[in-house]
Amino acid sequence: MPTNRQIRLLRRPQGALTPDIFEMSAGEVPAPGPGEVLCRVRYISLDASNRAWLDPRPTYKPPVAVGGVMEGITVSEVVESNVEGLEVGDLVESFSGWQDYAAHPGTMVRKIPAGAPAEHAISVLGITGLTAYFGLLDIGKIVPGERVLISAAAGAVGSIAGQIAKLKGCTVIGSAGTDEKCRWLTEELGFDGAINYKTADLGAALGQHFPKGIDVYFDNVGGPMLQQALLRMRMRGRVVCCGAISSYDGQGGAGMRGIPELLVVKRLRMEGFIVMDYFSRRAEAEAALMGWLADGSITNRVDIIDGLEHAPEALIGLLTGTNIGKRLVQL
Ligand SMILES: NC(=O)c1ccc[n+]([C@@H]2O[C@H](COP(=O)([O-])OP(=O)(O)OC[C@H]3O[C@@H](n4cnc5c(N)ncnc54)[C@H](OP(=O)(O)O)[C@@H]3O)[C@@H](O)[C@H]2O)c1
């Protein structure tokens, strides 16, 4: 009989994440009930938001329960099915979490598009790509010729957002935490420039890259980069508030100076969004992203960590910037 390895949350983190807040246990493989499928997890998506789900305050979803299996988006293979239309062997997107097996109602899983490799389905064609697509186009409303700044640009969402902005005819500058990442952005992804935010004087670097100011800032990080970007925004610029990773891992949110004064004076629009709001338009984004992947206009880099047991370290690494592109755990 196979066992179901599960990584559970032992206690809530105090400050920066450490692996000892998780524990591996062996549970039973669940039996799917009527209308359910049994999923065997193949890939777990590691997302910056996983860290926010560990804190006691609710985000856009309730916190992960202490003692419960760590939650996460997954691509799984159907290994038993009591659902018409879902066959053994089908690959599905599910919210199975950090474990080998989970049973789900058929209504809670989604067959991944035919022809999409699992690594694409859980990254550029999943939450990552949808976030980049709708954040940039619907919230940022970029226009060809505009000057766009993307933070955490060598990460999952940022690397796709930057490439879409280039495709749409914008000048794109990314910020990232190493010179290697900056080189990847400019030499391989076609960004017009890159800033190593850990070594640069942010104000001076933004001044150099944006002599006429920033039209759209796609903000993945909050903190000092947002502060400096606000000072550099052009009149009627837009700030896409996608995330604030600089405050997720126990650092707390440093208050911004200049809000609301800068928003008022520069007539800025600063708008947050959650990708789930756009699920009804998923087909539109998927079609565009699949087309760009197929014709080579965008590159989807995945950063695969092997083994469920390495998931805690892999998430800690993502929060400190050891990933390039979309980090996944392969089971
Ligand atoms: N609104 C939505 O619906 C939605 C959906 C998905 C994701 N998001 C947001 O998108 C952002 C990116 O998430 P992701 O899952 O794609 O992760 P990711 O970008 O693949 O990985 C996170 C990256 O953030 C950077 N980082 C870490 N600490 C930082 C700091 N203090 N300041 C600046 N950069 C820092 C690291 O790269 P460096 O080496 O560059 O530091 C790291 O690689 C997050 O803010 C997340 O919450 C939002």
The ligand as a MOL file (V3000), in Angstrom:
LIG
                    3D

  0  0  0     0  0            999 V3000
M  V30 BEGIN CTAB
M  V30 COUNTS 48 52 0 0 0
M  V30 BEGIN ATOM
M  V30 1 N -2.0150 39.8040 -6.9320 0
M  V30 2 C -2.0320 38.5250 -7.2440 0
M  V30 3 O -3.0640 37.9330 -7.5560 0
M  V30 4 C -0.7240 37.7760 -7.2240 0
M  V30 5 C -0.6410 36.4640 -7.7470 0
M  V30 6 C 0.6150 35.8250 -7.7450 0
M  V30 7 C 1.7310 36.4830 -7.2150 0
M  V30 8 N 1.5710 37.7360 -6.7060 0 CHG=1
M  V30 9 C 2.7200 38.4720 -6.1660 0
M  V30 10 O 3.7290 38.5180 -7.1440 0
M  V30 11 C 4.9870 38.6940 -6.4940 0
M  V30 12 C 5.9730 37.6580 -7.0570 0
M  V30 13 O 5.5420 36.3880 -6.6120 0
M  V30 14 P 6.0770 35.0310 -7.2590 0
M  V30 15 O 5.3070 33.9490 -6.5940 0
M  V30 16 O 6.0930 35.1840 -8.7350 0 CHG=-1
M  V30 17 O 7.5570 34.9370 -6.6870 0
M  V30 18 P 8.9350 35.1030 -7.4720 0
M  V30 19 O 8.9600 36.4790 -8.0540 0
M  V30 20 O 9.1900 33.9400 -8.3300 0
M  V30 21 O 9.9690 35.0060 -6.2610 0
M  V30 22 C 10.0340 36.0360 -5.3380 0
M  V30 23 C 11.2210 36.9550 -5.6440 0
M  V30 24 O 11.0870 38.1340 -4.8720 0
M  V30 25 C 12.3710 38.7050 -4.6960 0
M  V30 26 N 12.4570 39.2880 -3.3470 0
M  V30 27 C 12.5000 38.6390 -2.1640 0
M  V30 28 N 12.5760 39.5230 -1.1410 0
M  V30 29 C 12.6120 40.7470 -1.7030 0
M  V30 30 C 12.7160 42.0760 -1.1770 0
M  V30 31 N 12.7830 42.3040 0.1450 0
M  V30 32 N 12.7180 43.1020 -2.0480 0
M  V30 33 C 12.6630 42.8900 -3.3720 0
M  V30 34 N 12.5680 41.6580 -3.9360 0
M  V30 35 C 12.5440 40.6080 -3.1060 0
M  V30 36 C 13.3880 37.5830 -4.8860 0
M  V30 37 O 14.2260 37.8850 -5.9950 0
M  V30 38 P 15.4490 38.9440 -5.9050 0
M  V30 39 O 16.6970 38.1590 -6.0940 0
M  V30 40 O 15.1740 39.8610 -7.0420 0
M  V30 41 O 15.3850 39.5920 -4.5540 0
M  V30 42 C 12.5530 36.3590 -5.2300 0
M  V30 43 O 13.1130 35.5740 -6.2610 0
M  V30 44 C 4.7280 38.5400 -5.0030 0
M  V30 45 O 4.6270 39.8040 -4.3930 0
M  V30 46 C 3.3810 37.8450 -4.9620 0
M  V30 47 O 2.6760 38.0690 -3.7750 0
M  V30 48 C 0.3770 38.3850 -6.7030 0
M  V30 END ATOM
M  V30 BEGIN BOND
M  V30 1 1 1 2
M  V30 2 2 2 3
M  V30 3 1 2 4
M  V30 4 1 4 5
M  V30 5 2 4 48
M  V30 6 2 5 6
M  V30 7 1 6 7
M  V30 8 2 7 8
M  V30 9 1 8 9
M  V30 10 1 8 48
M  V30 11 1 9 10
M  V30 12 1 9 46
M  V30 13 1 10 11
M  V30 14 1 11 12
M  V30 15 1 11 44
M  V30 16 1 12 13
M  V30 17 1 13 14
M  V30 18 2 14 15
M  V30 19 1 14 16
M  V30 20 1 14 17
M  V30 21 1 17 18
M  V30 22 2 18 19
M  V30 23 1 18 20
M  V30 24 1 18 21
M  V30 25 1 21 22
M  V30 26 1 22 23
M  V30 27 1 23 24
M  V30 28 1 23 42
M  V30 29 1 24 25
M  V30 30 1 25 26
M  V30 31 1 25 36
M  V30 32 1 26 27
M  V30 33 1 26 35
M  V30 34 2 27 28
M  V30 35 1 28 29
M  V30 36 1 29 30
M  V30 37 2 29 35
M  V30 38 1 30 31
M  V30 39 2 30 32
M  V30 40 1 32 33
M  V30 41 2 33 34
M  V30 42 1 34 35
M  V30 43 1 36 37
M  V30 44 1 36 42
M  V30 45 1 37 38
M  V30 46 2 38 39
M  V30 47 1 38 40
M  V30 48 1 38 41
M  V30 49 1 42 43
M  V30 50 1 44 45
M  V30 51 1 44 46
M  V30 52 1 46 47
M  V30 END BOND
M  V30 END CTAB
M  END
